[in-house]
């Protein structure tokens, strides 16, 4: 196997793996208490919190997946990163004071104490599914797929073809859109019929000349095909060494081997080192990710065909209006990234992901002080705002670059194509450095999932129901066993179910599945955190109804039953005109959250509250006077009103985006940092002066201001 990686590249790549595992095992030398193992002894410094949160969040999905979505859809994918800042700040100043005051290990523990064991178990089950299946599996998938492309070297390119249907429903021809290269044998042509197809199936054969597919001849034209939705044409096989593998495809055996190696490396230091090892390695891996991602961006934007960020934007401005990619807002009926869904359902996902997500919050719980936790979270937020530029923006640049070269590249293959075409020729181990960044993104996500999932199992199931008297050593042992079990489960799912040569935009698929699980959880946390009257019956009602309505409004792809949306709102013409005939999963999640919220309130009002549990709220445990909450609410309403007025002025053409963004950013900064300025002034009056730069609220305001500016500027 002729690898794209040179000897120097391989040394850097495998050296990074050994370094990460070595530091992880080194970190495991300290302490064996459950607090040490699951919360790093609550001694993590702010930079450890920042590195671990960023590393846990930014996976191969962000490096390779988001680049692919940027290539396919455009800059609208940046909404995932920009609007995430709202969730980060909610964690800092809303949820975190309560969690740390209660001294919890898991967020399900919070729900159990605030509501009852029903909510605790529901959260635990959903969270384990998300971490092991929705997060770990994509990490293994993207990681092994991408690394194998590098290790296999240039194995050619798969041919691509499309079917053209006659008016009578038969196939007119199979048109080759990309002939591929390095075919060593004649491939099979498979015509993939739609699920509702009922007719005579077409058959076709391919002819290979000079390693490329020259023609595809129909032997049977078939019947009853849909001209507006023609069947997919799959060209399978053609590799000399394995007739079932096409040129450019990943060998399933090597794909499996890659997953096994990643599982062994990650499992090795997580099992022995616990959260302390995870945090130490996450910091290293975050550095590798940033260096690798920024390197690829620097190289791509430095190409004469791209001409930097300004050159890419100029090419985009010259494209037809409906083909431009450098804007944040897609139409409300867009199938994957509608602007209405970005500002509604996506916010539900952010509130879950950053405020009520075990593997993110666990890092903040491990901090030595509340302030260090907040500074770490805010620092991670600044790093997140780089992703639109070095990942998504690079994907857009790749779109115009490949278009100039008449290259047809699948969205999930964009990253690896850039590496092999433009990074590899540089030499000097640069490709190995980028590959190390990719593996860092994978491992930092997988290790976090393993530790957090094991924490939930250990405390919410084993200690709660099986062995309440378990000592510290027993708890650590249980955690280690379950880490090993979760590695095996995620690895098997990645190998047996996932297709290493899929052409679908996998990031959106992952987001869609996660969205359907979280609406009710977000409502349960928000209502329970800020309303004393919330009851256990209301909490479990919210969780279960959120699950039900998320799937009811947006059933899994290929489900044999229609959605609730099709039964109800889709019968209203103006609703269909606005949101399309099928409801996007972001809209579905938002509707589910609203219904869950209403049901939570209704059920809580009809059931008896527990006064003691009602004290486990933000105003009580966060040490805030209710008047502070009222004042914050008024300020929030004024801010949202200003945002709306500026948006209307911008859309109407009365205010340029840069002006609207600047006004909104300045207001946001001062609205958020007001208390920081007051604290600094008071400290000088009292003779104990503090620096404005030491106030986390100052930096939180700046972070929020940058995010808001981007929301307007890239309109």
C-alpha positions as CSV (number, residue, x, y, z in Angstrom):
1,X,0.0,0.0,0.0
2,X,1.6,3.3,-1.2
3,X,0.7,5.9,1.4
4,X,0.2,9.6,0.8
5,X,2.2,10.0,4.1
6,X,6.0,10.2,3.7
7,X,8.4,8.8,6.3
8,X,8.5,12.2,8.1
9,X,4.7,12.4,8.0
10,X,4.3,8.9,9.4
11,X,6.8,9.8,12.2
12,X,4.8,12.9,13.2
13,X,1.5,11.1,12.9
14,X,2.3,8.0,14.9
15,X,4.5,10.1,17.3
16,X,1.5,12.2,18.1
17,X,-0.5,9.1,19.0
18,X,2.3,7.8,21.2
19,X,2.6,11.3,22.9
20,X,-1.1,11.5,23.6
21,X,-1.3,8.1,25.1
22,X,1.9,8.7,27.1
23,X,0.6,11.9,28.6
24,X,-2.7,10.2,29.3
25,X,-1.0,7.3,31.2
26,X,1.3,9.8,33.0
27,X,-1.8,11.7,34.2
28,X,-3.2,8.5,35.6
29,X,-0.6,8.2,38.3
30,X,-2.5,10.4,40.8
31,X,-5.3,9.4,43.1
32,X,-7.8,6.6,42.9
33,X,-10.8,8.2,44.6
34,X,-14.0,8.5,42.6
35,X,-13.7,12.3,42.7
36,X,-10.2,12.0,41.2
37,X,-11.3,9.5,38.5
38,X,-14.5,11.1,37.4
39,X,-13.9,14.8,38.2
40,X,-10.1,15.1,38.2
41,X,-10.2,15.9,41.9
42,X,-12.0,19.2,41.1
43,X,-8.6,20.8,40.6
44,X,-8.6,21.6,36.9
45,X,-7.3,25.0,35.9
46,X,-9.1,27.3,33.5
47,X,-6.9,26.4,30.5
48,X,-7.6,22.7,31.2
49,X,-11.4,23.4,31.2
50,X,-11.0,25.4,27.9
51,X,-8.9,22.8,26.2
52,X,-11.1,19.9,27.3
53,X,-14.4,21.6,26.4
54,X,-13.1,22.7,23.0
55,X,-11.5,19.3,22.3
56,X,-14.7,17.4,23.4
57,X,-16.8,19.6,21.2
58,X,-14.7,19.8,18.1
59,X,-14.5,16.3,16.6
60,X,-13.7,15.0,13.2
61,X,-17.3,16.1,12.3
62,X,-16.1,19.7,12.7
63,X,-12.8,19.3,10.9
64,X,-13.9,17.2,8.0
65,X,-17.7,17.2,8.3
66,X,-18.3,20.9,8.6
67,X,-15.9,21.6,5.8
68,X,-18.0,19.2,3.7
69,X,-21.2,21.0,4.6
70,X,-19.5,24.4,3.8
71,X,-18.6,23.0,0.4
72,X,-22.1,21.6,-0.2
73,X,-24.4,24.2,1.4
74,X,-22.3,27.2,2.4
75,X,-21.5,29.6,5.2
76,X,-24.9,29.1,6.8
77,X,-23.3,26.1,8.5
78,X,-21.5,28.7,10.7
79,X,-24.7,29.2,12.6
80,X,-23.8,26.0,14.5
81,X,-20.7,27.8,15.9
82,X,-21.9,31.4,16.2
83,X,-25.2,30.8,17.9
84,X,-23.5,28.3,20.2
85,X,-22.1,31.3,22.2
86,X,-25.6,31.8,23.7
87,X,-25.5,28.2,25.1
88,X,-22.0,28.7,26.5
89,X,-23.0,31.9,28.3
90,X,-26.2,30.2,29.6
91,X,-24.0,27.5,31.1
92,X,-21.6,30.1,32.6
93,X,-24.2,32.3,34.4
94,X,-27.3,30.2,34.5
95,X,-26.8,26.5,35.1
96,X,-23.2,26.2,36.4
97,X,-23.7,28.1,39.7
98,X,-26.5,25.7,40.6
99,X,-24.6,22.5,39.5
100,X,-21.5,23.5,41.5
101,X,-23.4,24.6,44.5
102,X,-25.1,21.2,44.6
103,X,-21.8,19.4,44.2
104,X,-23.2,16.9,41.6
105,X,-21.2,14.3,39.6
106,X,-23.9,14.0,36.9
107,X,-26.6,16.2,35.5
108,X,-29.0,13.3,35.9
109,X,-28.3,13.6,39.6
110,X,-29.5,17.2,39.5
111,X,-32.8,16.1,37.8
112,X,-33.2,13.4,40.4
113,X,-32.9,15.8,43.2
114,X,-34.9,18.6,41.5
115,X,-37.7,16.3,40.3
116,X,-37.5,12.5,40.9
117,X,-35.9,9.3,39.8
118,X,-38.0,9.0,36.7
119,X,-36.5,12.2,35.2
120,X,-33.0,11.0,36.4
121,X,-33.3,7.7,34.6
122,X,-34.8,9.2,31.4
123,X,-31.9,11.7,31.2
124,X,-29.3,9.0,31.9
125,X,-30.7,6.7,29.1
126,X,-30.9,9.5,26.5
127,X,-27.5,10.8,27.4
128,X,-25.8,7.4,27.0
129,X,-27.4,6.9,23.6
130,X,-26.2,10.3,22.5
131,X,-22.7,9.8,23.7
132,X,-22.1,6.3,22.6
133,X,-24.1,6.1,19.4
134,X,-24.6,9.7,18.1
135,X,-21.2,11.1,19.1
136,X,-18.6,8.2,19.4
137,X,-19.7,6.3,16.3
138,X,-19.3,9.4,13.9
139,X,-15.9,10.0,15.6
140,X,-14.7,6.5,14.7
141,X,-16.3,6.7,11.3
142,X,-14.8,10.0,10.2
143,X,-11.5,9.2,11.8
144,X,-10.9,5.8,10.3
145,X,-12.3,6.8,6.9
146,X,-10.0,9.9,6.6
147,X,-6.8,8.4,8.0
148,X,-7.3,5.3,5.7
149,X,-7.5,7.6,2.7
150,X,-4.1,9.0,3.6
151,X,-2.5,5.7,4.4
152,X,-3.9,4.0,1.2
153,X,-2.5,6.6,-1.0
154,X,-3.7,7.4,-4.5
155,X,-6.0,4.5,-5.4
156,X,-7.8,6.4,-8.1
157,X,-11.2,8.1,-8.3
158,X,-14.7,6.5,-8.4
159,X,-16.8,7.1,-11.5
160,X,-20.1,9.0,-11.1
161,X,-23.1,8.8,-13.3
162,X,-26.8,9.9,-13.4
163,X,-29.9,8.5,-14.9
164,X,-32.0,10.4,-17.4
165,X,-35.7,9.4,-17.5
166,X,-38.0,9.6,-20.6
167,X,-41.5,11.0,-20.4
168,X,-42.9,7.4,-20.6
169,X,-41.0,6.4,-17.4
170,X,-38.2,4.4,-19.1
171,X,-34.5,5.4,-18.9
172,X,-33.2,7.3,-21.8
173,X,-29.5,7.0,-20.9
174,X,-27.0,6.7,-18.2
175,X,-24.9,9.9,-18.4
176,X,-21.3,9.8,-17.0
177,X,-20.6,12.9,-15.0
178,X,-17.2,11.8,-13.9
179,X,-15.3,8.9,-15.6
180,X,-13.1,8.1,-12.6
181,X,-9.6,6.8,-13.0
182,X,-7.4,3.7,-12.2
183,X,-10.1,1.1,-12.9
184,X,-8.4,-2.2,-13.2
185,X,-11.5,-4.3,-13.9
186,X,-15.0,-3.6,-15.2
187,X,-17.3,-2.3,-12.4
188,X,-20.9,-3.3,-11.8
189,X,-23.6,-0.8,-12.6
190,X,-26.5,-0.8,-10.0
191,X,-29.6,1.3,-10.6
192,X,-31.0,2.1,-7.1
193,X,-34.7,2.5,-7.3
194,X,-36.8,4.7,-5.1
195,X,-38.5,3.1,-2.2
196,X,-42.0,3.5,-3.8
197,X,-40.8,2.3,-7.2
198,X,-43.1,-0.4,-8.8
199,X,-42.1,-1.3,-12.4
200,X,-39.5,-3.1,-14.6
201,X,-36.0,-2.5,-13.4
202,X,-33.4,-1.2,-15.8
203,X,-30.1,-2.9,-16.3
204,X,-26.8,-1.5,-17.6
205,X,-23.2,-2.4,-18.2
206,X,-20.0,-0.3,-18.2
207,X,-17.0,-0.2,-20.5
208,X,-13.6,0.7,-19.2
209,X,-10.9,2.3,-21.4
210,X,-7.5,3.5,-20.1
211,X,-8.6,3.1,-16.5
212,X,-11.7,5.2,-16.8
213,X,-15.4,4.4,-17.5
214,X,-15.9,5.5,-21.1
215,X,-19.5,4.4,-21.6
216,X,-22.5,2.9,-19.8
217,X,-24.9,1.0,-22.0
218,X,-28.5,0.2,-21.1
219,X,-29.4,-3.4,-21.7
220,X,-32.9,-2.9,-20.2
221,X,-34.5,0.6,-20.1
222,X,-37.1,-0.3,-17.4
223,X,-40.4,1.4,-16.8
224,X,-42.4,3.6,-14.4
225,X,-39.5,5.7,-13.3
226,X,-40.1,9.3,-12.1
227,X,-38.6,11.9,-14.3
228,X,-38.5,14.5,-11.5
229,X,-36.8,12.0,-9.1
230,X,-34.7,9.7,-11.2
231,X,-33.1,6.6,-9.7
232,X,-29.5,6.8,-8.4
233,X,-26.8,5.1,-10.4
234,X,-24.1,3.3,-8.4
235,X,-20.9,2.2,-10.0
236,X,-19.5,-0.6,-7.7
237,X,-16.2,-2.4,-7.7
238,X,-13.4,-2.1,-10.3
239,X,-10.4,-2.4,-8.0
240,X,-7.8,-5.0,-9.1
241,X,-7.1,-6.3,-5.6
242,X,-10.7,-6.4,-4.5
243,X,-13.5,-6.6,-7.0
244,X,-16.0,-5.1,-4.5
245,X,-14.0,-1.9,-3.9
246,X,-14.0,1.0,-6.4
247,X,-11.0,3.2,-7.1
248,X,-10.7,5.8,-4.3
249,X,-12.8,3.8,-1.9
250,X,-11.7,2.8,1.6
251,X,-11.0,-0.9,2.0
252,X,-13.4,-2.1,4.7
253,X,-10.7,-4.3,6.3
254,X,-8.4,-1.3,6.8
255,X,-11.4,0.8,8.0
256,X,-12.1,-1.8,10.7
257,X,-8.4,-1.9,11.6
258,X,-8.4,1.9,12.0
259,X,-11.3,1.8,14.4
260,X,-9.7,-0.9,16.5
261,X,-6.4,1.1,16.8
262,X,-8.3,4.2,17.8
263,X,-10.3,2.3,20.3
264,X,-7.2,0.7,21.9
265,X,-5.3,4.0,22.1
266,X,-8.2,6.0,23.6
267,X,-9.4,3.2,25.9
268,X,-5.9,2.7,27.2
269,X,-5.4,6.1,28.8
270,X,-9.1,6.7,29.6
271,X,-9.5,3.4,31.5
272,X,-6.4,4.0,33.6
273,X,-6.4,7.8,33.9
274,X,-10.0,8.9,34.2
275,X,-11.0,12.5,33.7
276,X,-7.6,13.9,34.6
277,X,-6.0,11.9,31.7
278,X,-8.9,13.0,29.4
279,X,-8.3,16.7,30.2
280,X,-4.5,16.5,29.8
281,X,-4.8,14.8,26.5
282,X,-7.6,17.0,25.3
283,X,-5.4,20.1,25.8
284,X,-2.7,18.5,23.6
285,X,-5.2,17.4,21.0
286,X,-6.9,20.8,20.9
287,X,-3.5,22.4,20.0
288,X,-3.0,19.7,17.3
289,X,-6.5,20.4,15.9
290,X,-6.0,24.1,15.8
291,X,-2.6,23.9,14.2
292,X,-3.8,21.3,11.7
293,X,-7.0,23.1,10.7
294,X,-5.3,26.5,10.4
295,X,-2.6,25.0,8.3
296,X,-5.0,23.6,5.8
297,X,-6.9,26.9,5.7
298,X,-3.6,28.9,5.2
299,X,-2.5,26.6,2.3
300,X,-5.9,26.6,0.5
301,X,-6.5,30.4,0.8
302,X,-2.9,31.0,-0.3
303,X,-3.5,29.3,-3.6
304,X,-3.5,31.7,-6.6
305,X,-6.8,30.1,-7.8
306,X,-8.4,31.2,-4.5
307,X,-6.7,34.5,-3.8
308,X,-7.3,34.6,0.0
309,X,-10.5,35.2,1.8
310,X,-11.2,38.3,-0.3
311,X,-10.7,36.3,-3.5
312,X,-13.0,33.6,-2.3
313,X,-15.7,36.2,-1.5
314,X,-15.2,37.8,-4.9
315,X,-15.8,34.5,-6.6
316,X,-18.9,34.0,-4.5
317,X,-20.2,37.5,-5.3
318,X,-19.8,36.8,-9.0
319,X,-21.9,33.6,-8.9
320,X,-25.6,33.6,-9.5
321,X,-27.6,34.9,-6.6
322,X,-29.2,31.5,-5.9
323,X,-25.8,29.8,-6.0
324,X,-23.9,32.0,-3.7
325,X,-22.6,30.4,-0.5
326,X,-21.2,33.3,1.7
327,X,-24.3,34.1,3.6
328,X,-25.6,32.9,7.0
329,X,-29.3,32.7,6.2
330,X,-31.0,30.1,3.9
331,X,-34.7,30.2,3.0
332,X,-37.2,29.0,5.6
333,X,-38.0,25.9,3.5
334,X,-34.4,24.9,3.0
335,X,-34.1,21.1,3.6
336,X,-31.2,21.2,6.0
337,X,-30.3,24.8,7.2
338,X,-33.4,27.1,7.1
339,X,-32.8,30.4,8.8
340,X,-35.9,30.0,10.9
341,X,-34.7,26.7,12.2
342,X,-31.3,28.1,12.9
343,X,-32.8,30.8,15.2
344,X,-35.3,28.4,16.9
345,X,-34.6,24.7,16.9
346,X,-30.8,25.1,16.7
347,X,-31.0,27.3,19.9
348,X,-32.8,24.3,21.6
349,X,-29.9,22.1,20.6
350,X,-27.4,24.7,21.9
351,X,-29.1,25.0,25.3
352,X,-29.0,21.2,25.6
353,X,-25.4,20.8,24.3
354,X,-23.8,23.5,26.4
355,X,-26.0,23.7,29.5
356,X,-27.4,20.2,30.1
357,X,-24.9,18.0,28.4
358,X,-22.9,15.6,30.7
359,X,-19.7,15.5,28.7
360,X,-19.4,19.3,28.4
361,X,-20.5,20.3,31.9
362,X,-18.4,17.6,33.5
363,X,-15.3,19.6,32.5
364,X,-16.6,22.7,34.2
365,X,-17.5,20.7,37.3
366,X,-13.9,19.6,37.6
367,X,-12.6,23.2,37.8
368,X,-10.9,24.3,41.1
369,X,-13.1,27.4,41.4
370,X,-16.3,28.8,39.9
371,X,-14.3,31.7,38.3
372,X,-11.8,29.3,36.6
373,X,-14.7,27.3,35.3
374,X,-16.3,30.4,33.7
375,X,-13.0,31.7,32.2
376,X,-12.4,28.2,30.7
377,X,-15.9,28.1,29.1
378,X,-15.5,31.6,27.7
379,X,-12.0,30.8,26.3
380,X,-13.4,27.7,24.6
381,X,-16.1,30.1,23.0
382,X,-13.4,32.3,21.4
383,X,-11.8,29.2,19.9
384,X,-15.2,28.1,18.5
385,X,-15.5,31.3,16.5
386,X,-12.5,30.3,14.5
387,X,-14.2,27.3,13.1
388,X,-16.3,29.2,10.5
389,X,-13.1,30.5,9.0
390,X,-10.7,27.6,9.0
391,X,-13.2,24.8,8.4
392,X,-16.5,26.0,6.8
393,X,-14.8,28.9,4.9
394,X,-12.2,26.5,3.6
395,X,-15.0,24.2,2.4
396,X,-16.4,27.1,0.4
397,X,-13.0,28.0,-1.1
398,X,-12.7,24.3,-2.0
399,X,-16.0,24.5,-3.9
400,X,-14.8,27.2,-6.2
401,X,-11.3,25.7,-6.5
402,X,-12.7,22.3,-7.6
403,X,-15.2,24.0,-9.8
404,X,-12.4,25.7,-11.7
405,X,-10.7,22.3,-12.1
406,X,-14.0,20.5,-13.1
407,X,-13.6,18.1,-10.2
408,X,-16.7,16.3,-8.8
409,X,-16.0,15.6,-5.1
410,X,-18.4,14.2,-2.4
411,X,-18.9,16.6,0.5
412,X,-17.3,14.2,3.1
413,X,-14.3,13.8,0.8
414,X,-13.4,17.5,0.5
415,X,-11.0,17.5,3.5
416,X,-9.0,14.5,2.4
417,X,-8.9,15.7,-1.3
418,X,-7.4,19.1,-0.1
419,X,-4.8,17.2,1.9
420,X,-3.8,14.9,-1.0
421,X,-3.9,17.5,-3.7
422,X,-2.5,20.6,-2.0
423,X,-1.0,19.8,1.4
424,X,1.0,16.7,0.4
425,X,3.2,18.5,-2.2
426,X,4.5,20.9,0.4
427,X,6.4,18.1,2.2
428,X,8.4,18.7,5.4
429,X,6.0,16.6,7.5
430,X,3.1,19.1,7.1
431,X,0.7,16.4,5.9
432,X,1.6,14.4,9.0
433,X,1.0,17.4,11.2
434,X,-2.5,17.9,9.8
435,X,-3.2,14.2,10.1
436,X,-2.2,14.4,13.7
437,X,-4.7,17.3,14.1
438,X,-7.4,15.1,12.7
439,X,-6.6,12.2,15.0
440,X,-6.5,14.7,17.9
441,X,-10.1,15.8,17.0
442,X,-11.2,12.2,17.0
443,X,-9.6,11.1,20.2
444,X,-10.5,14.2,22.2
445,X,-14.2,13.6,21.5
446,X,-14.2,9.8,22.0
447,X,-12.3,10.0,25.3
448,X,-14.8,12.6,26.7
449,X,-17.8,10.4,25.7
450,X,-16.3,7.4,27.4
451,X,-15.5,9.0,30.7
452,X,-18.9,10.8,30.9
453,X,-21.0,7.8,29.9
454,X,-19.2,5.7,32.5
455,X,-19.8,8.4,35.1
456,X,-23.5,8.3,34.5
457,X,-23.6,4.5,34.7
458,X,-21.5,4.4,37.8
459,X,-23.5,7.0,39.8
460,X,-27.0,7.0,38.4
461,X,-27.4,3.3,38.0
462,X,-24.8,1.3,39.9
463,X,-24.4,3.4,43.0
464,X,-28.1,4.6,43.0
465,X,-29.8,1.2,42.5
466,X,-27.3,-1.7,42.6
467,X,-24.8,-1.0,45.4
468,X,-25.4,2.2,47.3
469,X,-22.7,1.3,49.8
470,X,-20.0,0.9,47.2
471,X,-16.6,2.2,48.3
472,X,-14.3,4.4,46.2
473,X,-12.3,1.6,44.6
474,X,-15.4,-0.2,43.6
475,X,-16.9,2.9,41.9
476,X,-13.6,3.4,40.0
477,X,-13.6,-0.3,39.0
478,X,-17.2,-0.1,37.7
479,X,-16.3,3.0,35.7
480,X,-13.4,1.3,34.0
481,X,-15.4,-1.8,33.1
482,X,-18.1,0.3,31.5
483,X,-15.6,2.4,29.5
484,X,-14.4,-0.9,28.0
485,X,-18.0,-2.0,27.3
486,X,-18.8,1.4,25.6
487,X,-15.7,1.2,23.4
488,X,-16.7,-2.2,22.2
489,X,-20.3,-1.1,21.5
490,X,-19.3,2.0,19.6
491,X,-16.6,0.1,17.7
492,X,-19.0,-2.6,16.6
493,X,-21.7,-0.2,15.5
494,X,-19.1,1.8,13.5
495,X,-17.9,-1.4,11.8
496,X,-21.1,-3.3,11.2
497,X,-23.5,-0.5,10.4
498,X,-21.6,2.5,9.0
499,X,-20.5,2.6,5.3
500,X,-16.9,3.9,5.1
501,X,-17.6,5.0,1.5
502,X,-20.9,6.9,2.1
503,X,-21.4,10.0,0.0
504,X,-24.0,11.7,2.2
505,X,-23.3,14.8,4.3
506,X,-22.9,13.0,7.6
507,X,-22.6,16.0,9.9
508,X,-26.2,17.0,9.2
509,X,-27.4,13.4,9.7
510,X,-25.8,13.4,13.2
511,X,-27.3,16.7,14.1
512,X,-30.7,15.6,13.0
513,X,-30.6,12.5,15.1
514,X,-29.4,14.4,18.2
515,X,-32.0,17.0,17.8
516,X,-34.8,14.5,18.1
517,X,-33.6,13.4,21.6
518,X,-33.1,16.7,23.4
519,X,-36.2,19.0,23.2
520,X,-37.9,17.7,26.3
521,X,-34.6,17.6,28.3
522,X,-33.9,21.2,27.6
523,X,-37.4,22.2,28.8
524,X,-37.1,20.1,32.0
525,X,-33.8,21.8,32.9
526,X,-34.9,25.3,32.1
527,X,-38.2,25.2,33.8
528,X,-36.8,23.3,36.8
529,X,-33.9,25.7,37.1
530,X,-35.9,29.0,37.0
531,X,-39.4,28.1,38.3
532,X,-39.9,26.9,41.9
533,X,-43.4,25.6,41.2
534,X,-42.1,22.9,38.7
535,X,-42.9,19.3,39.8
536,X,-41.6,15.9,39.2
537,X,-44.7,14.9,37.2
538,X,-44.2,18.0,35.0
539,X,-40.5,17.2,34.5
540,X,-41.0,13.6,33.2
541,X,-44.0,14.8,31.1
542,X,-41.7,17.3,29.4
543,X,-39.0,14.8,28.7
544,X,-41.3,12.1,27.3
545,X,-43.5,14.5,25.3
546,X,-40.4,16.2,23.8
547,X,-39.2,12.8,22.6
548,X,-42.6,11.9,21.2
549,X,-43.3,15.1,19.3
550,X,-39.8,15.4,17.9
551,X,-40.1,12.1,16.2
552,X,-43.8,12.7,15.3
553,X,-43.1,15.9,13.5
554,X,-39.9,14.6,11.8
555,X,-39.9,10.8,11.6
556,X,-36.7,8.9,10.7
557,X,-35.8,8.9,7.0
558,X,-37.7,6.1,5.2
559,X,-40.4,5.7,7.9
560,X,-43.5,4.1,6.4
561,X,-45.9,6.5,8.2
562,X,-46.5,10.3,7.5
563,X,-45.4,12.9,10.0
564,X,-47.7,14.8,12.3
565,X,-46.8,17.9,10.3
566,X,-48.2,16.3,7.1
567,X,-51.4,15.5,9.0
568,X,-51.8,19.1,10.3
569,X,-49.8,22.2,9.3
570,X,-48.9,20.9,5.8
571,X,-52.6,21.2,4.8
572,X,-52.3,25.0,5.1
573,X,-50.9,26.5,1.9
574,X,-49.0,29.4,3.3
575,X,-47.3,27.1,5.9
576,X,-46.1,24.8,3.1
577,X,-44.9,27.8,1.1
578,X,-42.9,28.9,4.1
579,X,-41.6,25.7,5.5
580,X,-41.9,23.2,2.7
581,X,-44.0,19.9,2.4
582,X,-41.9,18.2,5.0
583,X,-40.7,19.8,8.3
584,X,-37.0,20.3,8.8
585,X,-35.7,18.7,12.0
586,X,-34.8,22.0,13.5
587,X,-38.4,23.3,13.2
588,X,-39.6,19.9,14.5
589,X,-37.4,20.2,17.6
590,X,-38.6,23.7,18.3
591,X,-42.3,22.8,18.0
592,X,-41.7,19.8,20.3
593,X,-40.0,22.0,22.8
594,X,-43.0,24.4,22.9
595,X,-45.4,21.6,23.4
596,X,-43.2,20.1,26.1
597,X,-43.0,23.5,27.8
598,X,-46.8,23.9,27.8
599,X,-47.4,20.4,29.1
600,X,-44.7,20.9,31.8
601,X,-46.5,24.0,33.1
602,X,-50.0,22.5,32.9
603,X,-49.0,19.2,34.7
604,X,-47.0,21.1,37.3
605,X,-49.9,23.4,38.1
606,X,-52.2,20.3,38.5
607,X,-49.8,18.4,40.8
608,X,-48.5,19.1,44.3
609,X,-45.1,20.8,44.4
610,X,-42.3,19.8,46.8
611,X,-41.2,23.0,48.7
612,X,-37.7,21.6,49.5
613,X,-37.1,20.6,45.9
614,X,-38.4,24.0,44.8
615,X,-35.4,25.5,46.5
616,X,-33.0,23.9,44.0
617,X,-33.3,26.8,41.6
618,X,-31.1,29.6,40.2
619,X,-32.3,32.3,42.5
620,X,-31.9,30.1,45.6
621,X,-28.6,28.2,44.9
622,X,-27.0,30.7,42.6
623,X,-27.2,33.3,45.3
624,X,-29.2,35.7,43.2
625,X,-31.9,37.9,44.4
626,X,-35.2,37.5,42.3
627,X,-34.9,41.2,41.4
628,X,-31.6,40.4,39.6
629,X,-33.4,37.9,37.5
630,X,-36.2,40.4,36.7
631,X,-33.6,43.0,35.8
632,X,-31.8,40.6,33.5
633,X,-35.1,39.6,31.9
634,X,-35.9,43.3,31.1
635,X,-32.4,43.8,29.7
636,X,-32.8,40.7,27.5
637,X,-36.2,41.9,26.1
638,X,-34.7,45.3,25.3
639,X,-31.7,43.6,23.6
640,X,-33.9,41.3,21.5
641,X,-36.0,44.4,20.5
642,X,-32.9,46.2,19.3
643,X,-31.7,43.1,17.4
644,X,-35.0,42.9,15.6
645,X,-35.1,46.6,14.7
646,X,-31.5,46.4,13.3
647,X,-32.4,43.2,11.4
648,X,-35.4,44.9,9.8
649,X,-33.4,47.9,8.9
650,X,-30.7,45.8,7.4
651,X,-33.1,43.6,5.4
652,X,-34.9,46.7,4.2
653,X,-31.7,48.2,2.9
654,X,-31.7,51.1,5.2
655,X,-28.6,50.0,7.2
656,X,-25.5,48.3,5.9
657,X,-24.7,44.9,7.6
658,X,-21.5,46.2,9.0
659,X,-23.2,49.2,10.7
660,X,-26.0,47.0,12.0
661,X,-23.5,44.5,13.3
662,X,-21.3,47.2,15.0
663,X,-24.3,48.8,16.8
664,X,-25.6,45.4,18.0
665,X,-22.1,44.3,19.1
666,X,-21.4,47.5,21.1
667,X,-24.8,47.3,22.8
668,X,-24.2,43.6,23.6
669,X,-20.7,44.1,25.0
670,X,-21.8,46.9,27.4
671,X,-25.1,45.2,28.3
672,X,-23.2,42.1,29.3
673,X,-20.1,43.7,30.8
674,X,-22.1,46.3,32.8
675,X,-21.6,44.4,36.1
676,X,-17.9,44.0,35.4
677,X,-17.5,47.8,35.1
678,X,-19.5,48.3,38.3
679,X,-17.4,45.7,40.1
680,X,-14.1,47.4,39.0
681,X,-15.4,50.9,40.1
682,X,-16.5,49.5,43.5
683,X,-13.1,47.8,44.0
684,X,-11.3,51.1,43.5
685,X,-13.7,52.9,45.9
686,X,-13.1,50.2,48.6
687,X,-9.3,50.4,48.1
688,X,-8.9,46.9,46.7
689,X,-8.6,47.6,43.0
690,X,-9.1,44.9,40.5
691,X,-8.4,44.9,36.8
692,X,-11.2,45.0,34.2
693,X,-9.4,42.3,32.3
694,X,-9.6,40.0,35.3
695,X,-13.4,40.1,35.2
696,X,-14.9,37.1,33.3
697,X,-18.0,39.2,32.5
698,X,-15.8,41.6,30.5
699,X,-14.6,38.8,28.3
700,X,-18.1,37.2,28.1
701,X,-19.4,40.5,26.8
702,X,-16.7,40.6,24.2
703,X,-17.4,37.0,23.1
704,X,-21.1,37.7,22.8
705,X,-20.4,40.9,20.8
706,X,-18.2,39.1,18.3
707,X,-20.8,36.5,17.7
708,X,-23.6,39.1,17.2
709,X,-21.4,41.1,14.8
710,X,-20.9,38.0,12.7
711,X,-24.6,37.3,12.6
712,X,-25.2,40.7,10.9
713,X,-22.0,41.1,8.9
714,X,-22.4,37.9,7.0
715,X,-26.1,38.4,6.3
